Amino acid sequence: MSDGKMVMYSREDVIDAMCEEINMMNVQAGIANGLKMEEINQAVSQMQPELHRVNGLIYDKLQSIGVIS
């Protein structure tokens, strides 16, 4: 966006970005807590459906109050 142009992202793009950030945070927390990568990856994988659902709800709320157009 350095050229001043507004970039529009789809709902799914935004939700994916939100999930990606949370996934990275969860991996870092798992490592900090001494979990094995296999355990971390399994936990992150298992939480994806709910994570996408919740982030979708957050996106929809932000859109309904005008934060996201």
BAFI-3210 file (N, C-alpha, C; in Angstrom, 3 decimals, decimal comma, padded with zeros to 6 digits):
// residues 69
n [1|2|3|4|5|6|7|8|9|10|11|12|13|14|15|16|17|18|19|20|21|22|23|24|25|26|27|28|29|30|31|32|33|34|35|36|37|38|39|40|41|42|43|44|45|46|47|48|49|50|51|52|53|54|55|56|57|58|59|60|61|62|63|64|65|66|67|68|69]
n.u [000,798|002,094|001,914|-000,311|-002,748|-005,863|-006,292|-008,432|-009,618|-010,914|-013,532|-012,820|-010,041|-009,260|-010,095|-008,507|-005,965|-006,175|-006,464|-004,014|-002,219|-002,993|-002,458|000,357|000,983|000,053|001,752|004,202|003,637|003,291|005,872|007,301|006,268|007,350|006,328|006,210|006,835|005,197|002,955|002,121|001,547|-000,532|-002,488|-002,917|-003,879|-006,257|-007,801|-008,581|-011,198|-012,973|-011,581|-011,690|-014,455|-015,004|-013,377|-014,659|-017,116|-016,224|-015,225|-017,636|-019,065|-017,432|-017,738|-020,475|-020,658|-019,347|-016,554|-015,135|-015,480]
n.v [-001,194|001,161|002,915|004,407|003,390|001,857|-001,380|-004,039|-006,705|-009,997|-011,399|-013,976|-013,917|-012,104|-013,449|-015,740|-014,558|-013,643|-016,082|-017,269|-015,627|-016,107|-018,831|-018,800|-017,511|-019,426|-021,585|-020,481|-020,160|-022,819|-023,849|-022,283|-023,348|-025,816|-027,919|-030,673|-030,417|-032,017|-032,354|-029,713|-029,068|-030,862|-029,952|-027,341|-027,947|-029,293|-027,259|-025,635|-025,579|-024,399|-022,064|-020,709|-020,350|-018,704|-016,467|-015,671|-014,847|-012,655|-011,026|-010,550|-009,107|-006,829|-005,809|-005,269|-003,123|-001,180|-001,033|-002,545|-002,336]
n.w [000,000|-000,261|-002,375|-001,966|-002,734|-002,026|-000,864|-001,365|000,498|000,536|002,581|003,394|002,970|004,975|007,296|007,081|007,407|010,030|011,378|010,737|012,122|014,793|014,884|014,662|017,059|018,868|018,297|019,092|021,831|022,582|022,113|023,952|026,255|026,306|024,783|022,467|018,956|017,384|019,034|019,232|016,542|016,070|017,872|016,886|014,345|014,996|016,068|013,977|012,561|014,512|015,087|012,619|012,495|014,748|014,182|011,889|012,950|014,453|012,383|010,991|012,944|013,238|010,695|010,695|012,451|011,151|011,132|009,350|005,897]
ca.u [000,000|002,970|001,562|-001,505|-003,967|-006,568|-006,390|-009,609|-009,434|-012,176|-013,810|-012,022|-008,635|-009,073|-010,221|-007,290|-004,857|-006,395|-006,160|-002,574|-001,554|-003,286|-001,706|001,761|001,035|-000,121|002,988|005,192|003,275|003,586|007,331|007,697|005,820|008,081|005,616|006,834|006,231|004,107|001,793|001,699|000,933|-001,804|-003,431|-003,237|-004,715|-007,580|-008,573|-008,868|-012,618|-013,522|-010,870|-012,280|-015,823|-014,960|-012,852|-015,737|-018,062|-015,585|-015,230|-019,009|-019,406|-016,693|-018,362|-021,820|-020,559|-018,678|-015,092|-014,738|-016,524]
ca.v [000,000|002,328|003,843|005,126|002,740|001,017|-002,769|-004,697|-008,126|-010,702|-011,858|-015,182|-013,493|-011,493|-014,514|-016,552|-013,813|-013,664|-017,442|-017,474|-014,925|-016,853|-020,086|-018,513|-017,240|-020,696|-022,352|-019,861|-020,482|-024,236|-023,978|-021,677|-024,231|-027,071|-028,985|-031,201|-029,858|-032,906|-032,011|-028,360|-029,138|-031,579|-029,051|-026,262|-028,543|-029,619|-026,060|-024,817|-025,283|-023,461|-020,798|-020,043|-019,971|-017,565|-015,306|-015,243|-014,090|-011,371|-010,255|-010,115|-008,068|-005,620|-005,277|-004,753|-001,837|-000,244|-001,028|-003,124|-002,025]
ca.w [000,000|-000,241|-003,444|-001,570|-003,216|-001,067|-001,296|-000,803|000,758|000,731|003,947|003,657|003,085|006,286|008,291|006,971|008,004|011,481|011,836|010,602|013,231|016,023|014,807|014,987|018,493|019,573|018,131|019,977|023,211|022,778|022,219|025,229|027,327|026,222|024,075|021,255|017,735|016,958|019,856|018,844|015,211|016,198|018,531|015,948|013,301|015,540|016,402|012,795|012,262|015,486|014,911|011,454|012,838|015,664|013,455|010,996|013,767|014,767|011,134|010,721|013,918|012,860|009,483|011,019|013,151|010,255|011,221|008,056|004,901]
c.u [000,843|002,633|000,259|-002,805|-004,549|-006,687|-007,591|-009,330|-010,796|-012,327|-012,909|-010,536|-008,346|-009,126|-008,989|-006,095|-004,969|-006,020|-004,663|-001,821|-001,771|-002,534|-000,242|001,927|000,930|001,112|004,056|004,908|003,577|005,077|007,805|007,323|006,419|007,359|006,411|006,100|005,091|002,828|001,231|000,964|-000,424|-002,865|-003,869|-004,163|-006,140|-008,434|-009,005|-010,347|-013,223|-012,868|-011,440|-013,698|-015,816|-014,424|-013,866|-016,777|-017,504|-015,587|-016,625|-019,445|-018,713|-017,298|-019,714|-021,765|-019,733|-017,177|-014,494|-015,852|-016,635]
c.v [001,260|003,333|004,588|004,504|001,839|-000,393|-003,388|-006,187|-008,763|-011,087|-013,034|-014,860|-012,933|-012,556|-015,411|-015,867|-013,806|-015,034|-017,720|-016,830|-015,666|-018,175|-019,873|-018,239|-018,531|-021,584|-021,793|-020,190|-021,940|-024,486|-023,443|-022,560|-025,630|-028,216|-029,435|-030,633|-030,722|-032,586|-030,647|-028,395|-029,833|-030,669|-027,934|-026,779|-028,791|-028,385|-025,248|-024,570|-024,252|-022,089|-020,022|-019,562|-018,711|-016,316|-014,789|-014,423|-012,708|-010,470|-009,695|-009,004|-006,756|-004,980|-004,637|-003,413|-000,819|-000,156|-001,555|-002,836|-003,107]
c.w [000,000|-001,340|-003,154|-002,031|-002,132|-001,653|-000,609|-000,669|000,960|002,195|004,286|003,778|004,472|007,381|008,256|007,618|009,527|012,049|011,786|011,766|014,553|016,030|015,168|016,480|019,300|019,456|019,066|021,447|023,525|022,946|023,568|026,415|027,237|025,546|022,849|020,043|017,239|017,728|019,466|017,515|015,259|016,818|017,590|014,851|013,790|015,799|015,178|012,528|013,216|015,359|013,730|011,770|013,705|014,965|012,453|011,733|014,114|013,532|010,874|011,674|013,555|011,611|009,811|011,743|012,368|010,356|009,931|007,069|003,866]
res [m|s|d|g|k|m|v|m|y|s|r|e|d|v|i|d|a|m|c|e|e|i|n|m|m|n|v|q|a|g|i|a|n|g|l|k|m|e|e|i|n|q|a|v|s|q|m|q|p|e|l|h|r|v|n|g|l|i|y|d|k|l|q|s|i|g|v|i|s]
***
